[in-house]
Amino acid sequence: MTLDNHESCADFLDRIVYLLDNELDAAEVAVVKVHLDECAPCFERYDVQRTIKTIVARSCSETAPDALRDRVRVRLQEISIQMHEG
């Protein structure tokens, strides 16, 4: 993935997830972190994703009822669509 000066916030949405999953090389991490430092909306999205990832990791040992899992899945899809529409 090559980052350039013409990218919009939408271009960083996937990279935020990759950053949280430690799937970027050092140069990409640096560019994404600079963008997050300069862009409050993207930092807010990053913070939400980081919080969700932490909660999910902490909760992996428990099994949620099917109805709850379905509601969460639908809500996460709605959030993802909202973030991409932006």
ABEGO torsion letter per residue (X at the ends): XBBBAABBAAAAAAAAAAAAAGABBAAAAAAAAAAAAABAAAAAAAAAAAAAAAAAAAAAABBBBAAAAAAAAAAAAAAAAAAAAX
